[in-house]
Amino acid sequence: MIQVSVVVPVYNAGPYLDRCAPSLLRQTLGQRSYEVIYVDDGSTDDSGRRLDELAARHPHVRVVHQENSGWPGKPRNVGVRAARGEYVQFVDQDDELTPDALERLLALASRRGSDIVLGKVTGTMQGPHPLFKRTVEHCTAETAALFESLTPHKMFRRAFLLEHGIEFPEGPVRLEDQLFMARAYVRARSVAILGDRPCYVWNRREDGGNTSSRPTPPEVYYGHLRAVVDAIREGTEPGPLQDRLLRRSYRVELLRPVSEPRVLQRTGRSLERYHGVVRAMALECYPPGVRDGLPAVSRLRASLLEAGRLDSLVELARRVREIRPQVTVDDVGWHDGGLLVATTVGLRRPDGEPLVLVEREGRLLLDPELLAGIPGAEGWAVPDPLGHADGELIVHDLRRKLWWFPDAELAPRVEPLGGGRYRVVVSGKTLVDPAALAGGGPLEPGPHQLWVRAQLLGVGRRTPLADVSHRPRLPAATVAEPPRLIVPGWSGPHSALRLAVARPHATGPLHRLLLRVTAAPRLRRTALALIRRLPSGARHHVRRLARRADPWTVSAHRSGDRSRSSHQ
């Protein structure tokens, strides 16, 4: 019995089929329980022939050929109609599934008869996503921030899609994913989230050929966004829930072209064109409650946008761009088998001083020095300084491009500075448990970078966990079963906290030494330089010993460094 149908729209996929196909053909669910449906959208390269050859070799693969429609929407709809499984999983032609993705997603869906199942996403297109902190068996758009994930790379109950007539728009329609997901989310009675295992590998194409990267005129792009807004309004009643669901598109899509960096990259007529289009949509499509529920800086941008103050938006963006996180590591050390990290995060203005609130006549105003001279921004009141304020520590597996969330959050508070001045910070203690952090299991071998994320007053920042004033030397520890050696240290360009994880059973003195050396870039470079000076025989012998003690490769280190810099 076919339980899951994997639908893959294909157009001139070329060599990317070779990356995608193996991950779909070897799923642990078993070939009798799922099928792969490729829908060839009139490819002009050899994709059609390659797909037919694939289907000839694998009985659970089917291929549908059609004339070119110009966009993934129609191929996906054709795939849903052709599907025989109870559930449908959408996969793009240049992405992958992890080996047990279908099995795990289906098992979670079956517990509550979920209409939609979201699987944890990894890959070169995906940063840390708080929606995948934990596995959730049941939620809805009312109880979870589902609208923060609007890509269609999810599992859907086929009967749910057919019953409600939920389809992708066909033809060259931008934001077709958002429109599809908006219609689905507002109608879904039960949604599940698989957060403890990576399921979907979302890759950026080396040739820059991802469909979502194609430029679109603002009139066209925001015309399609209006359809997304209409879908939300059609599926919900006016009120707080509708305002919250609409707030995502206002905050992300509308404010993006009038915020840094975009508003600082465009000039002249191009900038005025974008401003005019998004301003018209802000005034015509969104109830006041959408704007009023934004955090301080975002609400200020919205007010300036709706008032038509483009010059003020540009100047505000210049100043906000220079706001930096101020991270203090209050304490760090081993506790109950984990690394206990106490930290406080605030924000600094471009001049290095704290970003503050100032009390005047019983009201808290957003930092007057930050806003001085910006028409329409001075005297900006902040009635709820802790609204939307949050923070957390995140652990990044540099080799596998996975992000893991310790089971703790940093709590927001207003901290008095004297003289009627206050700053908003998040602070708290986080236990980073290497034995259970990776979806309930131990961290995999390799380097793991600790980051801290904070959202304060509508300014979001993510930065490596570093504090130049407090970097204590931390001892190594052995955790989990089988035992794994963990060597914490301060390394990298920011001297940030990293965990070097050895492979199981590699816990001896030589492993400790080599792990500490390879965990620190400066020591690693020095060690490699010394090894190169050894005689050939000795050099090969030392390298064999190093590989035996430490499984990391030079390429793994390099990919980790690239990953780190891409998220700063």
N, C-alpha and C positions, 0 to 999 in steps of 0.2 A: 504494500500500500504506500503510495506516494504521500508523504506528509508535508514536504516543503518543495516549492518550485523557486529556483534561483533565476531571476530575470536579468539579462545583461544586454543593454542596447549597444550596438557596435557600429562604428563608422570609421573606416580607414584606421583600424587599430594598429596594424603593422606588428612590430615586435612586442608591443605591450600585451598582445594575446598570450605570448609565451610566459609573461610574468603572472598574468591573472589566472589563466586556465589551470595550472597545476594545483593552485589553492582551492579551486572549486571541485576538481575531479577526485580529490583524496580526502574528502570530509569523513570524519569518524562516524557520522550518522549512518553510513551504509548506503550503497548504491541503490538498493531496492526501496529506500525510504525517501529519496529526493531525486529531483531532476534539474538539469541546467538547460535553460532556454535562452539561446542566443538569438537576438533579433537584429539581422543585418539590414541597416538602414541605407541600402543602395551604395555600399562601399565601391569606390573606384580603384582600390588597390587589390591585393590578393586576399583580403580578409575573408570574403565569402568562400573562396576555395579552401582556405585553411580551416574555416569553421566546419565545412562539409567533411573534410578529412577527419577532423576531431570527432564529429558525430558518428562517422563510420567505425571508428575505433572504440567508442564508448557508448554502450547502449542507453545510458541515462542522460545523454546529451541530445538535444533537439535543436534544429536551426530553422528559423523563419526568415525568408528573404522578402524584402519589400522595396518599393521605389523610395528614393530619398525624400524624407520629410523635413530635413534641415535642422532637427533638434531631437533630444532624447525622449521627449514626451510621448510621441506616437509609438515608438518602439516599446516603451514600457507598458503602455496601454495594451498593445497587441500581445505582449508577453503575459499580462495578467489574464486576458481572455483565453489564451491558449493553455494556461497553467492547469495542472491537475492536482496540485497539492492543497492541503488545508490552509497553509500559510505561504506567503510570497516574500522572498528576500530580494531586494534590489541591490545590484552590484554594478559599478561602473567598469568599463573595459580596461582601465589602467590601474585598478585597485585589486585588493586581495582579501580573502577571508582567512582567519587563523584556522588551523586544522580541525578544531572541535567547535567552531563557532555555531554551525547549524544545530548540532546536538544540544549545546548548552542553551541557545536561544529558544529552541523548541520546548525543552524541558521547563524552562521558566514560563513560557507562554501557556503551557498545559496546566499549570497550577491554578490559574484563575481565569482561564479562557480569554487571555488578553487579546484586545483588538490590535495593539501595536506593541512591539518589543524593541527597545533601543539597546544596542550592544556597544560596549566600550570601544572607542575609536583610538587608533594609534596611527603613526606614519608621519610623513614629511609635511602633510597639510594640517596636522592637528596638534595644538598645544594643550595645556592642562584644561580640562573641562569639569567644573564642579558638579555638573549633572551626573557624572559617573563616579562620584565619591564612593557610593555604596550601591549594593544591589537592592532594588525596590520591587516587591512582588505586585503591588497595586498602587496606582496613583491616577490622577486625571490632570487636565490643564488647570483645574481650579486649585489643586493641592500641591503641584510641583511646577517648577520653572521649565516646562517642556518647550516653550517657545524660544528658549535659548539654543535649541538644536533643531534646525529647520532643513537639514539635508535629508534626502529620502533613503539613505543607506541603512534601512531598518527592515524588520520583519513585520508583515501585516497579515491579519486574518483575511483571507481572500473574500469570504462571504460578507465581511464587514464593508470592504471596498465596493463590492457589487451592490449590496443592499442600499447603500447611501449614494451610489453613483459617483464615487470619488475617483476622478481620473486626472491625469496630467493634461494641461492645455497642450494642444498639438501645434506644430510649426515653431518658428523662431520666436519664442516667448521668453524673455528674461524673467528670473524669479519664479520659474515654473515649479521649482522645488518648494519654495515658500508657499505658493498658492495651494499646492497639493497637501502639504503638511498642515497648513492652517485649516483647510476643510476637514482633514482627518482628526486633528487634535480636538477641535470643538465638538466633534460627534463621538469620540471614543469614550466608552464607558469604563474601560480598564486598560491601563498602560503599565508595562513592566520595564524596568531598567536593569540591565546586567552590567554591574560596575566592577566586579571583582576579577574579571578576566578580559583581556583584549579580544575583540571579535572581528573588527573591521580595520583593514590597513588602508588608509586614505593617502595616496601618493601624489606628489607633485611631479608632473611629467618633466623630464629633462629638456624636452624641446619646447616647453611652455605651451603645450597644446591643450591644456584643460579647458573645457568649454566655458567654465565660469570666468576665465581670464580674458575673454574677448571684450573689447570696449563697446559701449553702447551709448548713444546720445542720451542726455539726461531726460529729455522729454519722453523718450521711449521707456527708459528704465523706470522712471517714477510713474509713468502711466501704468506700467505693469504692477508697481507697488500699490497703486490704488485698488487694483483687483484683490490683492492680499488683504488690504484693510476692509474692503467690502465683504470678503469671505468671513472675517472675524466678526464683523457687525451683524451679518446675517445669521451667524451661528450662536450668538450670545445676546442677552438682554442688556440694554443700557445700564451702566452702574459700575461699581468698583472692579468686578471681574473683567468686564469688557475693557475698561480703562487700562488695567494691568496688562492684558494681552496685547493691546495696541501700543503700549508704552515701549515695547521692544523695538518695533519698527521706527518709532519716532526717535528713540535714543540712538539706534544703530544706523538706520538708513537715512533719516532726514538730517540728523546733526552731523553725520560724518563729513559731508562736503563743506561744512562751515566750521569744522574743528581741525585742530592740528592732527596730522600733517597736511591734509588735503587742501585746506583753505590757504596754506602758506605756499603750496606748490603751484597753484593756478593764479593767473593775473588777468587784468583787463576784462575783455568781453567774455572770455571763458569762465572766469570767476563770477561775473555778474549773471551769466546765463544760469549757472548751477544755483546761485543764490535765489534768483527769481523763481525757478522751478520748485525748489524745495519750500520756499516761503509760501507760495500759492497752495501747495499741498498741505502745509501745516495749518493754514487758516481755513481750508475748506473741508478737511477730512477728519480732524481729530477734536473730540470734545475737550473742554478746558481741563477736566480731571486728569487727562493724560499728561499734560504739561505740568500741572500742579503737583503731581506725584513724583516728579523727578528730583534727584538730589541737587544740592545747592548750585554747583557750577553748571551742571546740565540744564537746570531750570533757568539759570541766567542766560545761557546760550539760546534756549528756546524763546525767552522773552525778547532778546535782541533780534533773533531771526524774525519773529512775527512782527516786530516793530520796524523791520527793514533797515537795521543798523549794521550794514555789512562792514564798514570800517571798524566798528567796535568789535565785531566778531573776529576780525583779523588780528587786532591788537590783543584781544583776550587770548587768542590761540598762541601768539608769540610768547606771552608771559606764562601761560599754563604749561607750554611745552618744556619750559625750564624748571618746573617744579620737580623736585627729586625726593625719593623716599629717604627717611632718616631711620636707620635700623640700629637698635641697641640689643646686643645679646647680654641679657641680665645675668644669666647663669647657664651652664651646660655641663652635663656629666652623666655617667652611667647610673641607671636606677631601675631596679626590677627587670633586668635583662634588656632594657632599651635605653636610648639616648634621650635624656630629659632636657629639653631646650626651653628656657624662659626668654621671651623676647618682647620688645616693644617697638612699634612702627608708627611713625608720624610722617609729616610732609614738611619740606623746606622750600622756601621761596627761592627765586634766582639769586638773591643777595645772601643766601645761606641762613637767613633767619627762619624760625618756624612759621609755617602758614597758620594764621591765627583767626580767631573770632574776637570781635571787640564789642563789649556791652555798652550800649548807648540808649538812654531813656527806656530802659527795661527790655530792649531788643538786642539780639545778637546779630552783628553784621559781619559779612564775609570780609576778610582782611582788607582794610582800606588802602594799605600801601600797595597791595597787589592790583587793586582796581583803580588806583588814582589816575585821573585823566581820561578814563574810558567813558564816553558819553553813554548814558543809560545803564551803567553798571554800578556807579558809586552809591553807597548806602544800601547795598543789596542785603536784605534780611534773610536770616537762616532760622526759621521757626523750629525746625527739627534737626539739630546738628548730628544726631545719631541715626537718622533715617538712611537706610541703604549702606550703613557703615559696617564693614566686616573685614576679616582677614584670616589667613591660615598659612601654615607651612606646607610645602609640597616637595616631594622627592622625585627627582628626574633620573630614570635609568638612561644614562647617556648612550649606551650601546643600542638599546632596543627602542629608544624614543617613546618610552612609556612614562606616564606620570602617575604617582601614587599619593593618596591623601591620608595622612595620619588621622586617627579618630579624635580630633580636637579642633576647635576654632579659637581664634583670638577675639577677645571681647572688646567692643568699643566703649570708650568713656571720654568724657570731657575733662581735661586736666587744666586746672587754673595755673596761670603763669604770673599773676599779680597785676595790679593796675587795671583791672577790668578786661584783661586779655586771657584768652583760653586757646588751647589747641585740642584737636580731636585726634586720638590715638587708638590703636588696637593693641592689646597685650594679653599675655597668658603663657601657660606652660603647655608644651606639646611633647608627648612621649612618642618618639620615633622607634618603633619596634622592628628591627631587621628580620626577626623570625616570623612575623605575621603580616608585614605591611603589604606585600604583593598579593592582594586578594585573599588574605588569610594564610598565605604561605610565605616562605623566606624570600628575601631579595635574591635575584639571580647574580652570579659572579660578574664583576665589572665595577666601573665607577658610577656612583650615584651622587648627584648634586642636590643640595638642599637649597630651596628657594623660599621666599616669603612673598605673599601677595596681600595687598591691602587696598580697600576701596574706601576712601574718605572724602566726604563733601562732594562727591561726584568726580573725583580724580582717582583713577585706578593705576596702580603701579605693581610690577612684579620684578623682583631683583634677587640675585644670589644672596644667601644668608651670610653676611659678613659684617664685622664690626672691628675696625682697626684698633680700637682701644681695649678690646677684650678677646684675645685668641689663646686660650689656655691649651697647653699640650694635653691631649686626651689619650688615655691608654687604649690598647687594642682589647677586644673582647671576643669570646667564642660563644655563639648562640645557635639555637635550633638543633634539630636531629635529622640527618647526620650533622655533625658539628661544622659550622662555617666561621671562618675568621673574619672579623670586621675591624678595619683600621680606620678610625676617623682622623681627619686632618684638615688643615686650612691651606688651600692650594688654588691654583688657577690665577687668572689675571686680577681677580678681585680678592684673592686670599679668602675665598669663601669655604664654608664647611662642606666637606665631601665625605662619603663613606666608601671605602674600598672594600669590596666583598670578594673573598677567595672562593674557589670551588670547594665543594664538600670534602671534608677530611684533610684539606691542606692547611694544617694548623701549626706546623712545626716552626722552629726559630728561623730557618731559611725562608719559609713562606712569609713570616712576619716581616723580615728584612726586605725581601723583594716587593712585597705588597706595599710597604710604606714608601719605598723608592719609586715604584711605578705610579703611586697615587699622587705624587708631587711632581708637576711638570718640570720644575727646575732641577730636582734631583734626577728625574728620569733622563733629561737631556745630558746631564753630567755623566750619568752612568753609561749611556749609549756612546758618548764620546770616548770614555775610557775603554769600553769594550772594543771599539773600532781600532784602538791602538795595540791591542793584543795580537800576538802571532796567530796565524790563520787557524791552526789546530785548537789552540786555547780559546780563541774567539768562538768557534763553533761549539765547543764543549760548554762554555758559559751560557751561550744562547739556549742550548738544549736544556740545561738545568733551569734557566729562567722560565722557559715555556712550561716545563714540568711543574714548577712551583706557582706560576702565574699564567692563567690561560688567556690574558688579554693579548691582542696583537697590535701592531703599529697602526693598522687600518682602523681598529676599534677606537684607539685613542684619537685618531684624527677625526673620525665621524663624531665622537663625543664632543671634541672641541668645536666642530662646525655647528652641532646641535645647540651647544651652549650659547654661542654668539648669535644664533638666529632668534633666540628668545629674549635677548636683552633689550 
